[in-house]
Amino acid sequence: MRGFELCERRVRLSGRHDQHRLKESDTAMSVPYAPGDWVRLIGTPEWGVGQVQSVIGDRITVNFEHAGKQLVNAAVAALARAAAPTADEAT
């Protein structure tokens, strides 16, 4: 067995891996977005604004103007609220 595989096996057998997982009920309340909200992904202005499609725990599916549908992990990436695009911006 290679070192990584052995280490991974020990962690799995000891149960420590599961001790550090958050329960879905712990994360569901931490995401302040709901389907229909307009957001921007901080650090990627070229994607434009996007509309939240679904929220499951920390995973948020957003349909961005210039990047299409993306799955964003809110525990890793930061979203900011944005105004809905106007008809003038769409053209």
SVG drawing of the C-alpha trace seen along z (x, -y; Angstrom):
<svg xmlns="http://www.w3.org/2000/svg" viewBox="-37 -50 41 52">
<polyline fill="none" stroke="black" stroke-width="0.4" points="0.0,0.0 1.2,-3.5 1.4,-6.0 -1.6,-8.0 -3.8,-4.9 -2.7,-3.7 -3.4,-7.0 -6.8,-7.3 -7.7,-3.8 -6.7,-4.6 -8.8,-7.7 -11.8,-5.8 -11.5,-3.0 -11.0,-5.3 -14.2,-7.2 -12.4,-10.6 -13.4,-11.5 -17.0,-11.7 -16.4,-13.6 -15.4,-16.7 -18.3,-16.7 -21.0,-19.3 -24.6,-18.1 -26.7,-19.4 -29.0,-21.1 -25.9,-23.0 -25.1,-24.4 -28.6,-25.0 -29.2,-28.0 -25.8,-29.5 -26.6,-30.2 -28.6,-33.5 -29.7,-32.9 -32.8,-31.5 -33.9,-30.5 -34.6,-33.7 -32.0,-35.8 -29.5,-37.7 -25.8,-37.4 -22.2,-38.0 -19.3,-35.7 -16.6,-37.8 -13.4,-37.6 -14.9,-36.8 -16.6,-39.9 -16.3,-38.5 -19.1,-36.0 -21.6,-38.9 -24.6,-38.6 -26.4,-35.3 -29.7,-34.0 -29.8,-31.4 -31.5,-28.3 -31.2,-26.0 -29.7,-25.9 -28.8,-22.6 -26.6,-23.0 -23.6,-25.0 -24.0,-24.1 -25.7,-26.9 -26.5,-26.4 -26.3,-29.8 -27.0,-30.6 -24.5,-33.4 -24.9,-35.7 -21.5,-34.9 -20.5,-31.6 -23.8,-29.7 -24.9,-27.3 -22.3,-26.9 -22.3,-25.0 -20.8,-27.2 -19.7,-25.9 -20.5,-28.8 -18.1,-27.4 -15.3,-28.1 -16.4,-30.9 -18.1,-34.2 -21.2,-35.4 -22.6,-39.0 -26.1,-40.1 -26.6,-42.0 -29.4,-43.9 -31.2,-42.1 -29.9,-43.0 -32.0,-45.5 -33.2,-45.1 -30.5,-47.6 -27.7,-45.5 -29.0,-42.3 -28.3,-43.7"/>
</svg>
